[in-house]
Amino acid sequence: MNVAVTGGRGSSGRWIVDRLADEHAVTCLDRTHPGQAGHPDVEYRALDLTDSGAVFDALTATEPDAVVHWAAIPVAGRHPGVDLYRNNTIAAHAVLTAAGRIGARVVQASSDGAYGFFFAEETPLPDELPVTEDHALRPEDPYGLSKVVTEEIGKTVARRDGVPVASVRPSWIQFPGDYPCRDDEYVGDLAAGAGNFWSYVDIRDVVDAVEAALLADFAGHEAFNCVGPDNALGRPLRNLVREHYGGLPEDCAVEGDAAAYSTAKAEDVLGWEPARSWREAADESVPEPTV
């Protein structure tokens, strides 16, 4: 396939570019150009992704079969909320609109932040455990709201242009050999991970999910949870939730040290399931991507 990847020089996007470049023709669209230091098999174009004209020009010039829209301000609190919301939603509208116009399928970065747990004033219990993609989206913060809007943009483009759009909802992304979800201050403080119910995901599992979504046979817009196979503390999830929240949701079907988010839909539609636990990946040594 000919694939355009936005945000492909970012901390997680570069892992996506590095993997896809093995088997696909990849163009990386990002704010800056690496010059001679980029991946030798990747074409780079520098542009402002909130400039819809520049985005349309770049995508019509490269004519990709698929677009992976991974560029975004990735977390709340580092930018004024209005700037984060504006950047994430306008860029998504520009990229997905252009992709739809040229008939390219889309895989985009959403987030478990869309559910609204992590940045809530008082984190509520979920309506269900495990949390499925059908759970209500109730964000109180600009980041989570921006992800809800980008998913709505995906639904619009899928309806109007007839292209499949996958919104991947990763939890806290970890990198091999760099797993802050196993730091002493995190493991030793139950409240530190309560906002997303101690969930995490290895970047390589994220990349696998993105590639699976590029190749899967589905129509319209679909959202997919993307989390690790267990919780980051390695303890029974029911006990963790009871200890921190004082109870469990009525609809509770988790056992053992399971993750709080279900990946059953991704397994059914994409043929993807998480393969990397912190138990092995936290101390792995893996070469950095060349991007």
Kinemage of the C-alpha trace (Angstrom):
@kinemage 1
@onewidth
@group {chain A} dominant
@subgroup {mainchain}
@vectorlist {calphas} color= white
{ca met a 1} P 0.000 0.000 0.000
{ca asn a 2} L 0.886 3.642 -0.364
{ca val a 3} L 0.395 5.062 3.158
{ca ala a 4} L 0.622 8.617 4.476
{ca val a 5} L 1.341 8.942 8.208
{ca thr a 6} L 0.795 12.222 10.026
{ca gly a 7} L 2.825 12.885 13.155
{ca gly a 8} L 5.260 10.209 12.062
{ca arg a 9} L 8.205 11.884 13.786
{ca gly a 10} L 6.521 11.901 17.194
{ca ser a 11} L 7.338 9.604 20.100
{ca ser a 12} L 4.811 6.936 19.063
{ca gly a 13} L 4.287 7.862 15.410
{ca arg a 14} L 7.867 7.041 14.505
{ca trp a 15} L 7.327 3.433 15.584
{ca ile a 16} L 4.379 3.260 13.186
{ca val a 17} L 6.390 4.719 10.314
{ca asp a 18} L 9.319 2.408 10.984
{ca arg a 19} L 7.083 -0.690 10.905
{ca leu a 20} L 4.996 0.292 7.884
{ca ala a 21} L 8.090 1.190 5.857
{ca asp a 22} L 9.083 -2.489 5.881
{ca glu a 23} L 6.221 -3.456 3.570
{ca his a 24} L 4.581 -0.266 2.296
{ca ala a 25} L 5.483 2.975 0.522
{ca val a 26} L 5.304 5.552 3.339
{ca thr a 27} L 5.116 9.341 3.295
{ca cys a 28} L 5.538 11.036 6.652
{ca leu a 29} L 3.693 14.339 7.116
{ca asp a 30} L 4.930 16.329 10.098
{ca arg a 31} L 5.805 19.862 11.207
{ca thr a 32} L 9.520 19.418 10.540
{ca his a 33} L 11.654 17.639 7.949
{ca pro a 34} L 14.536 15.431 9.136
{ca gly a 35} L 16.782 16.244 6.195
{ca gln a 36} L 19.261 13.432 5.655
{ca ala a 37} L 18.615 11.935 9.099
{ca gly a 38} L 15.285 10.292 8.289
{ca his a 39} L 14.395 6.723 7.417
{ca pro a 40} L 16.006 5.909 4.044
{ca asp a 41} L 12.814 4.351 2.664
{ca val a 42} L 10.400 7.089 3.765
{ca glu a 43} L 9.440 10.278 1.955
{ca tyr a 44} L 8.992 13.323 4.192
{ca arg a 45} L 6.917 16.459 3.793
{ca ala a 46} L 6.862 19.298 6.309
{ca leu a 47} L 3.567 21.140 6.739
{ca asp a 48} L 1.108 22.582 9.222
{ca leu a 49} L -1.624 19.957 9.547
{ca thr a 50} L -4.148 22.576 10.661
{ca asp a 51} L -3.762 24.229 7.236
{ca ser a 52} L -6.427 22.417 5.236
{ca gly a 53} L -5.092 23.688 1.920
{ca ala a 54} L -1.590 22.399 2.613
{ca val a 55} L -2.963 19.046 3.759
{ca phe a 56} L -5.155 18.689 0.683
{ca asp a 57} L -2.242 19.600 -1.559
{ca ala a 58} L 0.056 17.057 0.103
{ca leu a 59} L -2.448 14.202 -0.010
{ca thr a 60} L -3.605 14.812 -3.570
{ca ala a 61} L 0.046 14.962 -4.656
{ca thr a 62} L 1.004 11.669 -2.974
{ca glu a 63} L -2.347 9.882 -3.582
{ca pro a 64} L -2.117 7.385 -0.704
{ca asp a 65} L -4.308 4.310 -0.477
{ca ala a 66} L -4.549 4.897 3.274
{ca val a 67} L -3.873 7.630 5.810
{ca val a 68} L -2.745 7.031 9.385
{ca his a 69} L -3.593 10.242 11.229
{ca trp a 70} L -1.445 10.080 14.345
{ca ala a 71} L -0.529 13.759 14.816
{ca ala a 72} L -1.985 15.513 17.864
{ca ile a 73} L -1.122 17.233 21.094
{ca pro a 74} L -1.150 13.945 23.015
{ca val a 75} L -2.018 14.909 26.575
{ca ala a 76} L -3.837 17.571 28.582
{ca gly a 77} L -2.069 20.053 30.826
{ca arg a 78} L 0.905 21.048 28.667
{ca his a 79} L -0.917 23.599 26.497
{ca pro a 80} L -3.846 25.955 27.052
{ca gly a 81} L -6.966 23.869 26.656
{ca val a 82} L -8.326 25.909 23.771
{ca asp a 83} L -5.050 25.527 21.851
{ca leu a 84} L -5.054 21.756 22.368
{ca tyr a 85} L -8.683 21.450 21.306
{ca arg a 86} L -8.204 23.688 18.266
{ca asn a 87} L -5.073 21.883 17.100
{ca asn a 88} L -6.433 18.359 17.467
{ca thr a 89} L -9.854 18.946 15.962
{ca ile a 90} L -8.849 21.199 13.073
{ca ala a 91} L -5.975 18.908 12.070
{ca ala a 92} L -8.291 15.888 12.180
{ca his a 93} L -10.875 17.697 10.068
{ca ala a 94} L -8.262 18.722 7.499
{ca val a 95} L -6.628 15.296 7.252
{ca leu a 96} L -9.735 13.119 7.307
{ca thr a 97} L -11.642 15.374 4.908
{ca ala a 98} L -8.800 15.246 2.392
{ca ala a 99} L -8.461 11.477 2.837
{ca gly a 100} L -12.154 10.991 2.193
{ca arg a 101} L -12.073 13.159 -0.920
{ca ile a 102} L -9.364 10.988 -2.478
{ca gly a 103} L -10.929 7.712 -1.331
{ca ala a 104} L -8.202 6.738 1.147
{ca arg a 105} L -9.076 4.570 4.125
{ca val a 106} L -8.192 6.071 7.510
{ca val a 107} L -6.762 4.842 10.785
{ca gln a 108} L -6.600 7.593 13.382
{ca ala a 109} L -5.387 8.008 16.939
{ca ser a 110} L -8.182 8.392 19.427
{ca ser a 111} L -7.646 7.645 23.126
{ca asp a 112} L -9.156 6.051 26.197
{ca gly a 113} L -9.328 9.709 27.281
{ca ala a 114} L -12.505 9.922 25.184
{ca tyr a 115} L -14.355 7.994 27.903
{ca gly a 116} L -13.710 10.878 30.291
{ca phe a 117} L -12.332 8.988 33.278
{ca phe a 118} L -8.760 10.200 33.536
{ca phe a 119} L -9.170 13.976 33.706
{ca ala a 120} L -12.535 14.067 35.472
{ca glu a 121} L -12.823 16.233 38.574
{ca glu a 122} L -13.782 13.080 40.471
{ca thr a 123} L -13.097 9.914 38.515
{ca pro a 124} L -16.334 7.924 38.361
{ca leu a 125} L -16.691 4.190 38.299
{ca pro a 126} L -17.263 2.947 34.755
{ca asp a 127} L -20.714 1.677 33.848
{ca glu a 128} L -19.163 -1.718 33.150
{ca leu a 129} L -15.982 -3.721 33.580
{ca pro a 130} L -14.391 -4.417 31.249
{ca val a 131} L -15.121 -1.143 29.453
{ca thr a 132} L -16.244 -1.795 25.868
{ca glu a 133} L -16.306 0.616 22.948
{ca asp a 134} L -20.047 1.064 23.508
{ca his a 135} L -19.485 2.715 26.883
{ca ala a 136} L -20.682 6.331 27.047
{ca leu a 137} L -18.119 9.046 26.261
{ca arg a 138} L -18.248 11.707 28.997
{ca pro a 139} L -15.073 13.834 28.882
{ca glu a 140} L -14.734 16.933 31.049
{ca asp a 141} L -11.401 18.108 29.599
{ca pro a 142} L -10.292 19.567 26.241
{ca tyr a 143} L -8.153 16.560 25.355
{ca gly a 144} L -10.865 13.951 25.820
{ca leu a 145} L -13.372 16.229 24.101
{ca ser a 146} L -11.022 16.658 21.132
{ca lys a 147} L -10.892 12.888 20.736
{ca val a 148} L -14.676 12.586 20.808
{ca val a 149} L -14.859 15.237 18.082
{ca thr a 150} L -12.208 13.547 15.941
{ca glu a 151} L -14.184 10.321 16.122
{ca glu a 152} L -17.305 12.211 15.037
{ca ile a 153} L -15.301 13.614 12.116
{ca gly a 154} L -14.374 10.040 11.255
{ca lys a 155} L -18.044 9.033 11.255
{ca thr a 156} L -18.888 11.971 8.989
{ca val a 157} L -16.165 11.141 6.477
{ca ala a 158} L -17.082 7.449 6.462
{ca arg a 159} L -20.747 8.278 5.772
{ca arg a 160} L -20.098 10.914 3.148
{ca asp a 161} L -17.191 9.400 1.240
{ca gly a 162} L -17.698 5.693 1.811
{ca val a 163} L -14.207 5.047 3.190
{ca pro a 164} L -13.558 2.889 6.274
{ca val a 165} L -12.305 4.826 9.289
{ca ala a 166} L -10.822 3.152 12.370
{ca ser a 167} L -10.346 5.155 15.559
{ca val a 168} L -7.797 3.382 17.759
{ca arg a 169} L -8.150 4.154 21.476
{ca pro a 170} L -4.803 3.414 23.140
{ca ser a 171} L -4.366 3.680 26.854
{ca trp a 172} L -1.099 4.984 28.361
{ca ile a 173} L 1.569 4.044 25.786
{ca gln a 174} L 4.772 2.502 27.130
{ca phe a 175} L 8.036 1.864 25.317
{ca pro a 176} L 10.237 -1.233 25.671
{ca gly a 177} L 12.759 -0.621 28.422
{ca asp a 178} L 10.899 2.549 29.485
{ca tyr a 179} L 7.773 1.642 31.447
{ca pro a 180} L 6.850 4.459 33.849
{ca cys a 181} L 3.774 2.442 34.833
{ca arg a 182} L 6.211 0.247 36.753
{ca asp a 183} L 8.067 3.058 38.532
{ca asp a 184} L 8.018 2.824 42.321
{ca glu a 185} L 6.002 6.024 42.742
{ca tyr a 186} L 3.325 4.684 40.406
{ca val a 187} L 3.171 1.135 41.725
{ca gly a 188} L 3.259 2.332 45.322
{ca asp a 189} L 0.418 4.865 44.984
{ca leu a 190} L -2.937 3.364 44.066
{ca ala a 191} L -4.323 6.764 43.117
{ca ala a 192} L -1.598 7.343 40.507
{ca gly a 193} L -3.181 4.984 37.985
{ca ala a 194} L -6.798 5.063 39.065
{ca gly a 195} L -7.866 7.536 36.387
{ca asn a 196} L -7.517 4.914 33.662
{ca phe a 197} L -7.862 1.948 36.022
{ca trp a 198} L -4.149 1.051 35.853
{ca ser a 199} L -4.209 0.411 32.111
{ca tyr a 200} L -1.285 0.683 29.702
{ca val a 201} L -0.217 -0.599 26.280
{ca asp a 202} L 3.136 -1.365 24.670
{ca ile a 203} L 3.909 0.742 21.597
{ca arg a 204} L 4.532 -2.405 19.557
{ca asp a 205} L 1.005 -3.609 20.297
{ca val a 206} L -0.260 -0.193 19.180
{ca val a 207} L 1.656 -0.534 15.915
{ca asp a 208} L 0.237 -4.022 15.414
{ca ala a 209} L -3.275 -2.635 15.923
{ca val a 210} L -2.707 0.175 13.424
{ca glu a 211} L -1.403 -2.224 10.791
{ca ala a 212} L -4.290 -4.626 11.435
{ca ala a 213} L -6.789 -1.774 11.017
{ca leu a 214} L -5.175 -0.800 7.713
{ca leu a 215} L -5.741 -4.279 6.326
{ca ala a 216} L -9.041 -5.291 7.950
{ca asp a 217} L -12.298 -5.659 6.050
{ca phe a 218} L -14.941 -3.427 7.641
{ca ala a 219} L -17.156 -0.553 6.555
{ca gly a 220} L -18.018 2.802 8.084
{ca his a 221} L -16.442 4.084 11.290
{ca glu a 222} L -15.353 1.758 14.066
{ca ala a 223} L -13.579 2.492 17.356
{ca phe a 224} L -11.217 -0.015 18.955
{ca asn a 225} L -9.803 -0.172 22.477
{ca cys a 226} L -6.053 -0.733 22.485
{ca val a 227} L -4.663 -1.773 25.871
{ca gly a 228} L -2.244 -4.287 27.330
{ca pro a 229} L -3.280 -7.822 28.288
{ca asp a 230} L -3.268 -7.099 32.039
{ca asn a 231} L -3.243 -4.187 34.462
{ca ala a 232} L -0.006 -2.394 35.300
{ca leu a 233} L 0.006 -3.416 38.957
{ca gly a 234} L -0.380 -7.139 38.376
{ca arg a 235} L -3.077 -7.453 41.020
{ca pro a 236} L -6.689 -8.652 40.760
{ca leu a 237} L -8.559 -5.783 39.126
{ca arg a 238} L -11.662 -6.305 41.260
{ca asn a 239} L -9.572 -5.787 44.401
{ca leu a 240} L -7.924 -2.645 43.011
{ca val a 241} L -11.252 -1.081 42.061
{ca arg a 242} L -12.878 -1.980 45.400
{ca glu a 243} L -9.913 -0.624 47.351
{ca his a 244} L -9.798 2.705 45.548
{ca tyr a 245} L -13.446 3.320 44.668
{ca gly a 246} L -15.205 1.425 47.449
{ca gly a 247} L -17.201 -0.791 45.138
{ca leu a 248} L -17.686 -2.309 41.697
{ca pro a 249} L -20.080 -1.529 38.867
{ca glu a 250} L -23.088 -3.835 38.708
{ca asp a 251} L -21.957 -5.040 35.294
{ca cys a 252} L -18.582 -6.533 36.230
{ca ala a 253} L -17.098 -9.521 34.424
{ca val a 254} L -13.339 -9.138 34.960
{ca glu a 255} L -11.225 -11.809 36.580
{ca gly a 256} L -7.660 -11.920 37.847
{ca asp a 257} L -5.206 -9.178 36.849
{ca ala a 258} L -7.167 -8.320 33.688
{ca ala a 259} L -7.118 -4.922 32.012
{ca ala a 260} L -10.090 -2.645 32.618
{ca tyr a 261} L -10.784 -2.188 28.898
{ca ser a 262} L -12.061 -4.940 26.625
{ca thr a 263} L -10.182 -5.690 23.415
{ca ala a 264} L -12.683 -8.294 22.231
{ca lys a 265} L -13.951 -6.079 19.418
{ca ala a 266} L -10.458 -5.565 18.009
{ca glu a 267} L -9.848 -9.291 18.160
{ca asp a 268} L -13.123 -10.010 16.362
{ca val a 269} L -12.922 -7.300 13.648
{ca leu a 270} L -9.179 -6.754 13.230
{ca gly a 271} L -7.752 -10.073 14.329
{ca trp a 272} L -5.642 -8.146 16.862
{ca glu a 273} L -5.027 -8.783 20.530
{ca pro a 274} L -2.297 -7.438 22.840
{ca ala a 275} L 0.773 -9.622 23.060
{ca arg a 276} L 3.138 -7.728 25.374
{ca ser a 277} L 2.856 -7.559 29.144
{ca trp a 278} L 4.925 -5.296 31.390
{ca arg a 279} L 6.306 -8.465 32.937
{ca glu a 280} L 8.596 -8.958 29.936
{ca ala a 281} L 8.497 -5.654 28.047
{ca ala a 282} L 9.406 -3.270 30.874
{ca asp a 283} L 13.064 -4.321 30.762
{ca glu a 284} L 13.406 -5.239 27.092
{ca ser a 285} L 16.137 -3.719 24.961
{ca val a 286} L 14.802 -2.909 21.487
{ca pro a 287} L 16.467 -0.758 18.776
{ca glu a 288} L 14.959 2.699 18.386
{ca pro a 289} L 13.135 3.433 15.101
{ca thr a 290} L 15.031 5.284 12.383
{ca val a 291} L 12.666 8.149 11.643
